[in-house]
Amino acid sequence: MNYKDTLLMPKTEFEMRGNLPKKEPAYVQRWQDSAMYEKVVKQNEGKDTFVFHDGPPYANGNMHIGHMMNKVIKDVICRYKNMEGFYTPFIPGWDTHGLPIENAIQKLGVNRKAMTTAEFREKCREYALEQVHKQMEQCIRVGTFADYKHPYLTLMPEFEANQIDVFAKMAMEGLIYKGLKPVYWSPSSESALAEAEVEYHDVKSPTIFVKFAVKDGKGILDNETSFVIWTTTPWTIPANLAICLNADYTYALVQSEKGKLLVLEELVDSLWEKFGLEQKEILQRFKGSELEMITCQHPLYDRESLVILGDHVTAEAGTGCVHTAPGFGMDDFVVGQKYGLDIYCNVDAHGKMMEDCGEWLAGQYVDDANKTVTMKLDELGVLLKLEFITHSYPHDWRTKKPIIFRATDQWFCSIDKIREKLLSEIDKVNWLNEWGHVRIYNMIRDRGDWCISRQRSWGVPIPIIYCEDGTPIMEKEVFEHISHLFREYGSNVWFEKDENFLLPEGYTNEHSPNGIFRKEKDIMDVWFDSGSSHTGVMKERGYPYPVDLYFEGSDQYRGWFNSSLIIGTAAHGCAPYKTVLSHGFVLDGKGNKMSKSLGNTVDPIKMVNQYGADILRLWATSIAYQSDVRISDEIMKQVAENYRKMRNTMRFVLGNLSDFKSCDVVETSKLEGVDQYM
């Protein structure tokens, strides 16, 4: 007798090895061929809905590991809600306008100058569609279920038409206006930027202390006195129109070997040490309010600088006397408006000093102008100190180059008019990351008006036509006509047709007696595109507003969550989402931020081809994703090992059930006592 034949061993066709990289493509193809997504969603049609709105990734390059984590978790949430019995459609989306695509096709050899704007935009459109197709295939390969046959793209005519409708509604309610004020300006992109397009990096900057001699002391100060200002941007000195003091601070008039200097009293000792001055005799003290409207002589030009008062002046750094150039700073602009100062801007779109700076400075880039201005001030004997400091400075998030504040004519969305409503809507939303509530509340509470115009070509045009006298036409019928044209032809019609075609037939306006009109050349900020997706996609396709959930990376509190909230509340009276959830960033195995220059990036498709999509999905669903997470080969090997343990456990269970039949089921009460106990 062979004892081996008496053993009851597990039997199963379930393989020990998954062979995922080899088998998964066939599964994915089968799902595609059998319209599996449509079948899964349709089975709950007519039941309670759970609507999840997909935030659109940017259509340029391959999907990175952060995208894939995002897509997998979204997929799991939707599958879970579907299994719970909810009708759970999922429309994937892509952000398809903007500067990176313009730059990408020019790098491919497209000569922008050799074609019309409309032709250039068509090249951008073709490139964007190629990128969407590539990214969509990568998402499908990772096993995500979505309506890939009907995605949403921000370049779709119906999406653009909805965006015009949203803009029109906001414009008609006085929330859209054109104004000259300082904005984040990127010389490297030659365009204004939104707050969400700005990132901060440490830079080394010159900081200078300069004497401004009193011209008219109003009987309080004599002409032997100088106010001492401080700045980290010497290139803005040529645009100085005022010196700002704090009305409530005490200022000291101090005798020194460099003359009588006026600074904040509490800073005298530290400043004299910095300047290397020995003589220090306080002659008089004044409240800032006593010195208002005194005038000083600009050290570089034949014009005056007015002494004014502002609450933004602090005692934390500098001298308490703030150099004020209304064309180059928001605090300067606001206080300058109060005193009727010009919004003077002497730097062009390329970040170069303009002709009215003088021959000695004109044409220089602002960084180079820092040195030239400093040397000139030193030559004139008004420079008290030059030193260098390392501080956090705003950069263009795309070009990684420093930006400047620069006054230009731009279109803005007013936040002030709806700020209280926005804050009350934030309080009604369920923020699953509790800190997210605080973060977006503070951002909306403190943010200025939103600059929505961009000096680019590839995007949705700002739908404004000007009359002969420069008056912008903001009329319901005109907006509706433009919206219909965009829905029919797409936004390229704006660049292909003339103003008469873009206006309703027979349109007249008293501001254009000769029937001459001019269309706006700027496009809308791409955050206005994606921020209106709740209307261009969800409402357009008949889904409820607000939707149940928005889920994106933690950077989107200042990005998509923010712009969607502003536009949704302005257009529809409430936030576009009921619940918001966010995830952290994906770091390398050592906890470092991933970057191509460090060579520590992880290609998700390479991982899928090596381990299988299920291993990547297991990683994404087993990490504490609400914080920053790590990925590396070692981590993936561990995840693969965990998968093998699960697979073999299931194989053992299936093997033990190999001879099980439904007729073998017996009522517990009929079993022997010992079997009942077991």
C-alpha positions as CSV (number, residue, x, y, z in Angstrom):
1,M,0.0,0.0,0.0
2,N,1.3,3.5,-1.0
3,Y,0.7,5.9,1.9
4,K,1.0,8.8,-0.5
5,D,-2.3,7.7,-2.2
6,T,-4.1,7.9,1.1
7,L,-3.3,11.7,1.6
8,L,-6.0,14.2,0.8
9,M,-3.9,17.0,-0.8
10,P,-5.3,20.4,-1.8
11,K,-6.1,20.5,-5.5
12,T,-6.6,23.7,-7.5
13,E,-5.9,25.2,-11.0
14,F,-5.2,28.5,-9.3
15,E,-1.5,29.1,-10.1
16,M,1.1,29.7,-7.5
17,R,2.7,32.5,-9.6
18,G,0.7,35.5,-10.7
19,N,2.8,36.2,-13.8
20,L,1.0,39.6,-13.7
21,P,3.1,41.6,-16.2
22,K,2.3,38.8,-18.8
23,K,-1.4,38.2,-18.0
24,E,-2.7,41.7,-17.1
25,P,-2.7,43.2,-20.6
26,A,-5.0,40.4,-21.7
27,Y,-7.4,41.1,-18.7
28,V,-7.4,44.8,-19.6
29,Q,-8.1,44.0,-23.3
30,R,-11.0,41.7,-22.3
31,W,-12.5,44.5,-20.1
32,Q,-12.2,46.9,-23.0
33,D,-13.7,44.5,-25.6
34,S,-16.6,43.6,-23.3
35,A,-17.3,47.2,-22.2
36,M,-16.9,46.1,-18.6
37,Y,-16.9,49.7,-17.2
38,E,-20.3,50.4,-18.8
39,K,-21.8,47.1,-17.5
40,V,-20.5,47.7,-14.0
41,V,-21.9,51.2,-13.8
42,K,-25.2,50.3,-15.6
43,Q,-26.1,47.7,-13.0
44,N,-26.8,50.4,-10.4
45,E,-28.6,52.8,-12.8
46,G,-31.6,54.4,-11.1
47,K,-30.2,53.9,-7.6
48,D,-28.7,56.5,-5.3
49,T,-25.8,58.3,-7.0
50,F,-22.2,58.8,-5.8
51,V,-20.6,61.3,-8.2
52,F,-16.8,61.8,-8.0
53,H,-15.3,64.5,-10.1
54,D,-11.9,63.8,-11.6
55,G,-9.3,66.7,-11.3
56,P,-7.6,66.9,-14.7
57,P,-3.8,66.1,-14.9
58,Y,-1.9,68.2,-17.4
59,A,-1.6,66.7,-20.9
60,N,2.2,66.8,-21.3
61,G,4.6,63.9,-20.9
62,N,4.1,60.5,-19.3
63,M,2.0,60.0,-16.1
64,H,4.3,60.1,-13.1
65,I,4.1,57.9,-10.0
66,G,2.1,60.6,-8.1
67,H,-0.5,60.6,-10.9
68,M,-0.8,56.8,-10.7
69,M,-1.2,56.7,-7.0
70,N,-4.0,59.4,-7.4
71,K,-5.7,57.4,-10.2
72,V,-5.6,54.1,-8.4
73,I,-7.1,55.5,-5.2
74,K,-9.8,57.2,-7.2
75,D,-10.5,53.9,-8.9
76,V,-10.7,52.0,-5.6
77,I,-13.1,54.6,-4.1
78,C,-15.4,54.4,-7.2
79,R,-15.4,50.6,-7.3
80,Y,-16.1,50.5,-3.5
81,K,-19.1,52.9,-3.8
82,N,-20.3,50.9,-6.9
83,M,-20.1,47.6,-4.9
84,E,-22.1,49.4,-2.1
85,G,-24.9,49.8,-4.7
86,F,-24.5,53.4,-5.7
87,Y,-24.7,54.6,-9.3
88,T,-21.0,55.7,-9.6
89,P,-20.1,57.1,-13.0
90,F,-16.5,58.3,-13.4
91,I,-15.5,60.7,-16.2
92,P,-11.7,61.1,-16.5
93,G,-10.4,64.5,-17.5
94,W,-7.4,66.3,-18.9
95,D,-6.1,69.9,-18.6
96,T,-5.0,70.7,-22.2
97,H,-4.2,74.4,-22.5
98,G,-1.2,76.5,-21.3
99,L,2.4,77.4,-21.7
100,P,4.1,74.0,-21.3
101,I,2.4,72.8,-24.5
102,E,3.4,76.0,-26.3
103,N,7.0,75.4,-25.2
104,A,6.9,71.7,-26.0
105,I,5.9,72.1,-29.7
106,Q,8.4,74.8,-30.2
107,K,11.1,72.5,-28.9
108,L,9.8,70.0,-31.5
109,G,10.7,72.5,-34.2
110,V,7.5,74.3,-34.8
111,N,8.4,77.9,-35.9
112,R,5.7,80.0,-34.2
113,K,6.7,83.2,-36.1
114,A,6.1,81.5,-39.5
115,M,2.4,80.9,-38.9
116,T,-0.8,82.7,-37.7
117,T,-2.0,82.4,-34.1
118,A,-4.8,80.2,-35.3
119,E,-2.4,77.8,-37.1
120,F,-0.1,77.7,-34.0
121,R,-3.0,76.9,-31.8
122,E,-4.0,74.0,-34.1
123,K,-0.5,72.6,-33.6
124,C,-0.9,72.9,-29.8
125,R,-4.3,71.1,-30.1
126,E,-2.8,68.2,-32.1
127,Y,0.0,67.9,-29.6
128,A,-2.4,68.0,-26.6
129,L,-4.6,65.2,-28.1
130,E,-1.5,63.0,-28.6
131,Q,-0.5,63.5,-25.0
132,V,-4.0,62.7,-23.7
133,H,-4.1,59.5,-25.8
134,K,-0.7,58.4,-24.3
135,Q,-1.7,59.2,-20.7
136,M,-5.1,57.5,-21.2
137,E,-3.4,54.3,-22.3
138,Q,-1.2,54.3,-19.3
139,C,-4.2,54.8,-16.9
140,I,-6.0,51.9,-18.6
141,R,-2.9,49.6,-18.3
142,V,-3.0,50.2,-14.5
143,G,-6.4,48.7,-14.5
144,T,-8.5,51.8,-13.7
145,F,-12.2,51.7,-14.6
146,A,-13.5,55.0,-16.1
147,D,-15.5,56.3,-19.1
148,Y,-12.4,56.5,-21.4
149,K,-14.7,56.6,-24.4
150,H,-16.1,59.9,-23.3
151,P,-13.4,61.8,-21.3
152,Y,-13.5,65.5,-20.8
153,L,-10.8,67.8,-22.2
154,T,-10.6,71.5,-21.5
155,L,-10.2,72.1,-25.2
156,M,-13.6,70.6,-26.1
157,P,-15.9,73.2,-27.7
158,E,-18.7,72.4,-25.3
159,F,-16.3,72.8,-22.3
160,E,-15.0,76.2,-23.7
161,A,-18.6,77.4,-24.3
162,N,-19.5,76.6,-20.7
163,Q,-16.4,78.5,-19.6
164,I,-17.6,81.5,-21.5
165,D,-21.0,81.2,-19.8
166,V,-19.4,81.1,-16.4
167,F,-17.2,84.1,-17.2
168,A,-20.2,86.0,-18.5
169,K,-22.3,85.3,-15.4
170,M,-19.4,86.6,-13.2
171,A,-18.9,89.6,-15.4
172,M,-22.5,90.5,-15.4
173,E,-22.5,90.4,-11.6
174,G,-19.5,92.7,-11.4
175,L,-17.0,90.1,-10.4
176,I,-14.8,90.5,-13.4
177,Y,-12.9,93.8,-14.1
178,K,-9.8,95.1,-15.8
179,G,-7.3,97.1,-13.8
180,L,-3.7,98.3,-13.7
181,K,-2.0,96.9,-10.6
182,P,1.1,94.9,-9.7
183,V,0.8,91.2,-10.4
184,Y,3.2,88.2,-10.3
185,W,5.0,88.7,-13.6
186,S,7.3,86.1,-15.2
187,P,9.9,87.6,-17.5
188,S,10.9,84.1,-18.6
189,S,7.3,83.3,-19.6
190,E,6.4,86.9,-20.6
191,S,3.1,86.5,-18.8
192,A,1.2,87.3,-15.6
193,L,0.9,84.3,-13.2
194,A,-1.6,83.2,-10.7
195,E,-0.7,82.5,-7.0
196,A,-0.9,78.8,-7.8
197,E,1.7,79.1,-10.5
198,V,4.3,80.6,-8.1
199,E,6.7,78.6,-5.9
200,Y,9.4,79.8,-3.5
201,H,13.1,79.1,-3.5
202,D,15.9,80.5,-1.5
203,V,18.0,83.1,-3.4
204,K,20.9,85.4,-2.5
205,S,19.9,89.0,-3.0
206,P,21.6,92.4,-2.5
207,T,20.1,94.5,0.2
208,I,20.9,98.3,0.3
209,F,20.4,101.2,2.7
210,V,20.0,104.5,0.9
211,K,19.7,108.2,1.9
212,F,16.9,110.3,0.5
213,A,17.6,114.0,1.2
214,V,14.7,116.1,2.5
215,K,13.6,118.7,-0.1
216,D,10.6,120.3,1.7
217,G,10.6,119.6,5.4
218,K,7.3,121.5,6.1
219,G,9.1,123.4,8.9
220,I,9.7,120.2,10.8
221,L,13.0,118.9,9.2
222,D,15.7,120.9,7.5
223,N,17.4,120.2,4.1
224,E,20.4,118.7,5.9
225,T,18.3,115.7,6.9
226,S,17.9,112.4,5.0
227,F,15.4,109.6,5.4
228,V,17.1,106.1,5.3
229,I,15.3,103.5,3.2
230,W,16.1,99.8,2.8
231,T,15.3,97.4,-0.1
232,T,16.2,93.9,-1.4
233,T,15.4,95.0,-5.0
234,P,17.7,97.9,-5.9
235,W,16.3,97.8,-9.5
236,T,13.0,99.2,-8.1
237,I,14.7,102.4,-6.8
238,P,14.3,104.2,-10.2
239,A,10.5,103.7,-9.8
240,N,10.4,105.1,-6.2
241,L,7.7,107.7,-5.7
242,A,7.4,107.7,-1.9
243,I,8.8,106.7,1.5
244,C,6.3,105.1,3.8
245,L,6.3,105.4,7.6
246,N,4.1,103.9,10.3
247,A,1.9,106.7,11.8
248,D,2.2,105.3,15.4
249,Y,6.0,104.5,15.5
250,T,8.6,106.8,17.0
251,Y,11.3,108.0,14.6
252,A,14.7,109.4,15.7
253,L,16.6,112.2,14.0
254,V,20.2,111.2,14.6
255,Q,23.4,113.2,14.0
256,S,26.2,111.1,12.4
257,E,29.3,111.6,10.4
258,K,27.2,110.9,7.3
259,G,24.8,113.8,8.2
260,K,21.5,113.9,10.0
261,L,19.7,110.6,9.4
262,L,16.1,109.7,10.2
263,V,15.2,106.1,11.1
264,L,13.0,104.1,13.5
265,E,14.2,104.9,17.1
266,E,14.3,101.3,18.2
267,L,16.6,100.3,15.3
268,V,19.2,103.1,15.8
269,D,21.8,101.1,17.7
270,S,21.7,98.0,15.4
271,L,21.7,100.2,12.2
272,W,24.7,102.4,13.4
273,E,26.6,99.2,14.1
274,K,25.7,97.9,10.6
275,F,26.7,101.2,8.9
276,G,29.9,101.4,10.9
277,L,29.0,104.9,12.2
278,E,30.6,106.3,15.5
279,Q,28.8,109.6,16.0
280,K,25.3,108.9,17.3
281,E,23.5,111.8,18.9
282,I,19.7,111.8,18.9
283,L,18.6,115.3,18.2
284,Q,14.8,114.9,18.1
285,R,12.0,112.3,18.1
286,F,8.8,112.3,16.0
287,K,5.8,110.2,15.6
288,G,5.4,109.0,12.0
289,S,2.2,110.9,11.7
290,E,4.1,114.2,12.3
291,L,6.2,113.7,9.2
292,E,3.5,113.0,6.6
293,M,3.6,114.9,3.3
294,I,7.3,116.0,3.7
295,T,9.0,115.6,0.4
296,C,12.5,114.2,-0.4
297,Q,14.7,114.5,-3.5
298,H,14.9,111.2,-5.5
299,P,18.6,110.4,-5.4
300,L,18.7,109.4,-9.1
301,Y,16.3,111.6,-10.9
302,D,14.9,115.2,-10.9
303,R,11.7,114.3,-9.1
304,E,10.3,114.2,-5.5
305,S,9.5,111.3,-3.2
306,L,6.6,111.9,-0.9
307,V,6.6,110.9,2.8
308,I,3.4,108.9,3.4
309,L,1.9,106.6,6.1
310,G,0.9,102.9,5.9
311,D,0.0,100.1,8.3
312,H,2.2,97.6,6.4
313,V,5.4,99.3,7.8
314,T,6.9,97.1,10.6
315,A,9.9,97.2,12.8
316,E,11.1,93.7,12.0
317,A,13.6,94.6,9.3
318,G,15.0,97.6,7.5
319,T,14.8,101.1,8.9
320,G,11.1,101.7,9.5
321,C,11.2,104.0,6.3
322,V,9.8,101.8,3.5
323,H,10.9,102.5,-0.1
324,T,7.6,102.7,-2.1
325,A,7.2,102.0,-5.8
326,P,3.5,101.6,-6.6
327,G,4.2,99.8,-9.9
328,F,6.2,97.0,-8.2
329,G,4.5,95.8,-5.0
330,M,1.0,95.2,-3.7
331,D,1.4,97.1,-0.4
332,D,3.0,99.9,-2.4
333,F,0.2,100.0,-4.9
334,V,-2.6,100.1,-2.2
335,V,-0.9,102.9,-0.2
336,G,-0.1,104.7,-3.4
337,Q,-3.7,104.7,-4.4
338,K,-4.6,106.3,-1.1
339,Y,-2.2,109.1,-1.8
340,G,-3.0,109.5,-5.6
341,L,0.4,108.3,-6.7
342,D,1.0,107.1,-10.3
343,I,1.2,103.4,-10.9
344,Y,4.6,103.9,-12.5
345,C,6.2,100.9,-14.2
346,N,9.6,101.3,-16.0
347,V,10.3,97.6,-16.6
348,D,9.1,95.8,-19.8
349,A,7.6,92.4,-20.4
350,H,11.1,90.8,-20.7
351,G,12.1,92.2,-17.3
352,K,14.3,94.9,-18.8
353,M,14.6,98.5,-17.7
354,M,12.9,100.9,-20.0
355,E,14.2,104.1,-21.7
356,D,12.9,106.5,-19.1
357,C,15.3,105.0,-16.6
358,G,18.1,106.8,-18.5
359,E,20.7,105.7,-21.0
360,W,22.9,104.4,-18.2
361,L,20.3,101.8,-17.2
362,A,17.9,101.2,-20.1
363,G,17.9,97.7,-21.6
364,Q,19.4,96.0,-18.6
365,Y,17.7,92.9,-17.1
366,V,16.5,93.6,-13.5
367,D,19.2,91.3,-12.0
368,D,21.9,93.2,-13.8
369,A,20.2,96.5,-13.0
370,N,20.6,95.6,-9.2
371,K,24.4,96.1,-9.6
372,T,24.2,99.1,-11.9
373,V,21.8,101.0,-9.6
374,T,23.8,100.1,-6.5
375,M,27.0,101.4,-8.0
376,K,25.3,104.6,-9.2
377,L,24.0,105.3,-5.7
378,D,27.4,104.6,-4.2
379,E,29.0,107.0,-6.8
380,L,26.5,109.7,-5.7
381,G,27.4,109.2,-2.0
382,V,23.9,108.2,-0.9
383,L,24.6,104.4,-0.3
384,L,25.1,103.7,3.4
385,K,25.4,99.9,3.2
386,L,25.4,97.0,0.7
387,E,25.1,93.5,2.0
388,F,23.8,90.2,0.7
389,I,21.0,88.1,2.3
390,T,19.6,84.7,1.5
391,H,15.8,84.7,1.6
392,S,12.8,83.0,0.1
393,Y,11.8,84.5,-3.3
394,P,9.0,83.7,-5.7
395,H,9.7,81.7,-8.9
396,D,7.7,80.7,-12.0
397,W,6.8,77.1,-11.3
398,R,7.2,76.1,-14.9
399,T,10.5,77.8,-15.9
400,K,11.9,77.8,-12.4
401,K,13.2,81.4,-13.0
402,P,12.6,84.3,-10.6
403,I,9.6,86.5,-11.1
404,I,8.9,90.1,-10.3
405,F,5.9,92.1,-9.1
406,R,5.0,94.4,-12.1
407,A,2.1,96.7,-12.7
408,T,0.3,95.8,-16.0
409,D,-3.2,96.0,-17.3
410,Q,-4.8,92.7,-16.5
411,W,-8.3,91.1,-16.0
412,F,-9.1,90.2,-12.5
413,C,-11.8,88.2,-10.6
414,S,-12.8,90.1,-7.5
415,I,-12.5,88.1,-4.4
416,D,-13.5,90.9,-2.0
417,K,-17.1,90.9,-3.2
418,I,-17.6,87.2,-2.5
419,R,-15.0,86.5,0.3
420,E,-17.5,86.1,3.1
421,K,-19.7,83.8,1.0
422,L,-16.6,81.7,0.1
423,L,-15.6,81.4,3.7
424,S,-19.1,80.3,4.8
425,E,-19.1,77.7,2.0
426,I,-15.8,76.4,3.2
427,D,-17.3,75.8,6.6
428,K,-20.1,73.7,5.1
429,V,-17.8,71.3,3.2
430,N,-16.7,68.1,4.8
431,W,-12.8,68.3,4.8
432,L,-11.6,64.8,5.4
433,N,-8.1,66.1,6.0
434,E,-9.0,68.3,9.0
435,W,-6.0,70.6,8.4
436,G,-7.3,71.1,4.8
437,H,-10.2,73.2,6.2
438,V,-7.8,75.5,8.0
439,R,-5.4,75.8,5.0
440,I,-8.0,76.8,2.4
441,Y,-9.9,79.0,4.8
442,N,-6.7,81.0,5.5
443,M,-5.9,81.2,1.8
444,I,-9.3,82.6,0.8
445,R,-9.3,84.9,3.8
446,D,-5.9,86.4,2.9
447,R,-5.8,86.2,-0.9
448,G,-6.1,89.3,-3.1
449,D,-8.1,89.5,-6.3
450,W,-7.3,86.8,-8.8
451,C,-5.4,87.8,-12.0
452,I,-7.1,85.7,-14.7
453,S,-5.4,87.1,-17.9
454,R,-2.4,85.5,-19.5
455,Q,-0.3,86.9,-22.4
456,R,-0.2,83.6,-24.3
457,S,-1.9,82.0,-27.3
458,W,-2.9,78.5,-26.3
459,G,-6.0,78.8,-24.1
460,V,-9.5,80.1,-23.9
461,P,-9.6,83.7,-25.1
462,I,-10.9,86.3,-22.7
463,P,-14.3,87.0,-24.5
464,I,-14.0,90.8,-24.5
465,I,-14.4,93.1,-27.5
466,Y,-13.5,96.8,-27.1
467,C,-15.2,99.8,-28.6
468,E,-13.3,102.6,-30.4
469,D,-12.8,104.5,-27.2
470,G,-11.5,101.4,-25.4
471,T,-14.7,100.6,-23.5
472,P,-15.0,96.8,-23.0
473,I,-18.3,95.4,-24.1
474,M,-19.9,93.4,-21.2
475,E,-23.4,92.6,-22.5
476,K,-25.4,89.4,-22.0
477,E,-26.3,89.1,-25.7
478,V,-22.7,89.5,-26.8
479,F,-21.4,86.9,-24.4
480,E,-24.2,84.4,-25.4
481,H,-23.3,84.9,-29.1
482,I,-19.6,84.2,-28.4
483,S,-20.6,81.1,-26.3
484,H,-22.7,79.7,-29.2
485,L,-19.8,80.3,-31.7
486,F,-17.4,78.5,-29.3
487,R,-19.8,75.6,-29.0
488,E,-20.1,75.3,-32.7
489,Y,-16.5,76.0,-33.9
490,G,-14.3,75.8,-30.8
491,S,-12.4,78.8,-29.4
492,N,-10.1,79.0,-32.4
493,V,-12.9,80.9,-34.1
494,W,-11.8,83.9,-32.0
495,F,-8.5,84.0,-33.8
496,E,-9.8,83.0,-37.2
497,K,-12.7,85.5,-37.6
498,D,-12.9,89.2,-37.3
499,E,-14.8,91.3,-34.7
500,N,-17.9,91.7,-36.8
501,F,-18.3,87.9,-37.0
502,L,-17.7,87.6,-33.2
503,L,-20.4,90.2,-32.5
504,P,-24.2,89.6,-33.0
505,E,-25.4,90.4,-36.5
506,G,-26.1,94.2,-36.8
507,Y,-24.5,95.0,-33.5
508,T,-24.0,98.7,-32.8
509,N,-22.6,100.6,-29.8
510,E,-22.6,104.3,-28.9
511,H,-18.9,104.0,-27.9
512,S,-18.1,103.0,-31.5
513,P,-19.8,105.6,-33.8
514,N,-17.7,104.3,-36.8
515,G,-18.4,100.7,-36.1
516,I,-14.8,99.9,-35.3
517,F,-14.2,97.2,-32.7
518,R,-11.1,95.4,-31.3
519,K,-10.9,92.0,-29.6
520,E,-8.9,91.1,-26.5
521,K,-5.7,89.3,-27.2
522,D,-5.1,87.7,-23.8
523,I,-6.3,84.2,-22.8
524,M,-7.7,83.0,-19.5
525,D,-5.5,81.5,-16.7
526,V,-5.6,77.7,-17.1
527,W,-6.9,77.5,-13.5
528,F,-10.0,79.2,-14.8
529,D,-10.3,76.4,-17.3
530,S,-10.1,73.5,-14.8
531,G,-11.8,75.6,-12.1
532,S,-15.0,75.7,-14.2
533,S,-15.0,72.0,-14.9
534,H,-17.9,71.4,-12.5
535,T,-20.0,73.3,-15.1
536,G,-18.2,72.3,-18.3
537,V,-18.4,68.6,-17.4
538,M,-20.7,67.7,-14.6
539,K,-23.6,70.1,-15.2
540,E,-23.1,69.8,-19.0
541,R,-23.6,66.0,-18.7
542,G,-26.5,66.2,-16.4
543,Y,-24.8,65.2,-13.1
544,P,-25.8,66.9,-9.8
545,Y,-24.2,70.0,-8.5
546,P,-22.4,69.9,-6.0
547,V,-20.7,66.6,-6.6
548,D,-20.0,64.2,-3.7
549,L,-16.2,64.2,-3.7
550,Y,-13.1,66.0,-5.0
551,F,-9.8,64.1,-4.3
552,E,-6.4,65.5,-5.4
553,G,-2.9,66.2,-4.0
554,S,-2.3,68.5,-1.1
555,D,-1.0,71.2,-3.4
556,Q,-4.5,71.7,-4.8
557,Y,-5.8,73.7,-1.8
558,R,-4.1,76.6,-3.6
559,G,-4.9,75.2,-7.0
560,W,-7.9,73.3,-8.2
561,F,-9.9,73.1,-4.9
562,N,-9.4,76.9,-4.7
563,S,-10.3,77.9,-8.2
564,S,-13.2,75.5,-8.4
565,L,-14.6,76.9,-5.1
566,I,-14.3,80.6,-6.3
567,I,-15.9,79.9,-9.7
568,G,-18.5,77.5,-8.4
569,T,-19.6,79.8,-5.6
570,A,-19.7,82.8,-8.0
571,A,-21.6,81.1,-10.7
572,H,-23.9,78.8,-8.7
573,G,-24.1,80.2,-5.2
574,C,-22.4,77.3,-3.4
575,A,-19.2,75.2,-3.3
576,P,-19.0,72.6,-6.1
577,Y,-18.1,69.7,-3.7
578,K,-19.7,68.2,-0.6
579,T,-16.5,66.5,0.5
580,V,-12.8,67.1,-0.2
581,L,-10.0,64.6,0.4
582,S,-6.3,65.0,-0.4
583,H,-3.2,62.9,-0.6
584,G,0.5,63.7,0.0
585,F,3.5,63.7,-2.4
586,V,5.3,60.6,-3.4
587,L,9.0,60.7,-2.3
588,D,11.9,58.3,-3.0
589,G,12.9,55.6,-0.6
590,K,15.0,58.0,1.5
591,G,12.2,60.6,1.8
592,N,13.7,63.0,-0.8
593,K,11.5,64.9,-3.3
594,M,11.7,63.3,-6.7
595,S,13.4,65.2,-9.5
596,K,14.9,64.3,-12.9
597,S,18.1,66.2,-12.0
598,L,18.6,63.9,-8.9
599,G,17.8,60.8,-11.0
600,N,15.5,59.5,-8.3
601,T,12.2,59.5,-10.2
602,V,10.1,56.3,-10.5
603,D,8.5,55.3,-13.8
604,P,5.1,53.7,-12.9
605,I,4.8,51.9,-16.3
606,K,8.3,50.4,-15.8
607,M,7.2,49.3,-12.4
608,V,4.0,47.8,-13.9
609,N,6.0,45.9,-16.5
610,Q,8.3,44.6,-13.8
611,Y,5.9,43.7,-11.0
612,G,2.4,44.0,-12.5
613,A,-0.2,46.7,-12.0
614,D,-1.8,44.8,-9.1
615,I,1.5,45.3,-7.1
616,L,1.4,49.0,-7.8
617,R,-2.3,49.1,-6.8
618,L,-1.5,47.2,-3.6
619,W,1.2,49.7,-2.8
620,A,-1.2,52.6,-3.4
621,T,-3.9,51.2,-1.3
622,S,-1.8,50.0,1.6
623,I,0.1,53.3,2.3
624,A,-1.0,56.2,4.6
625,Y,-1.7,58.3,1.5
626,Q,-3.0,61.4,3.3
627,S,0.6,62.2,4.2
628,D,3.7,62.1,2.0
629,V,4.6,58.5,1.1
630,R,7.7,56.7,-0.2
631,I,8.4,54.3,-3.1
632,S,11.6,52.4,-4.1
633,D,12.6,49.1,-5.5
634,E,13.0,47.7,-1.9
635,I,9.6,48.9,-0.9
636,M,8.0,47.4,-4.1
637,K,9.8,44.1,-3.4
638,Q,8.2,44.0,0.0
639,V,4.8,44.8,-1.5
640,A,5.3,42.0,-4.0
641,E,6.2,39.6,-1.2
642,N,3.0,40.5,0.7
643,Y,1.0,39.9,-2.6
644,R,2.6,36.4,-2.8
645,K,1.6,35.6,0.7
646,M,-2.0,36.7,0.0
647,R,-2.1,34.7,-3.3
648,N,-0.7,31.5,-1.7
649,T,-3.2,31.8,1.2
650,M,-6.1,32.0,-1.3
651,R,-4.6,29.1,-3.3
652,F,-4.5,27.0,-0.1
653,V,-8.1,27.8,0.7
654,L,-9.2,27.1,-2.9
655,G,-7.3,23.8,-2.9
656,N,-9.0,22.7,0.3
657,L,-12.4,23.4,-1.3
658,S,-11.6,21.5,-4.5
659,D,-14.0,18.6,-3.8
660,F,-16.7,20.8,-2.2
661,K,-20.2,20.7,-3.6
662,S,-23.2,22.7,-2.6
663,C,-25.1,19.5,-1.7
664,D,-22.4,18.8,0.9
665,V,-23.9,21.7,3.0
666,V,-25.7,20.3,6.1
667,E,-27.6,22.0,8.9
668,T,-25.4,22.4,12.0
669,S,-28.1,20.9,14.2
670,K,-27.8,17.6,12.4
671,L,-24.0,17.3,13.1
672,E,-22.4,15.3,16.0
673,G,-21.7,17.3,19.1
674,V,-17.9,17.5,18.5
675,D,-18.5,18.7,14.9
676,Q,-21.0,21.4,16.2
677,Y,-18.3,22.5,18.7
678,M,-15.7,22.7,15.9
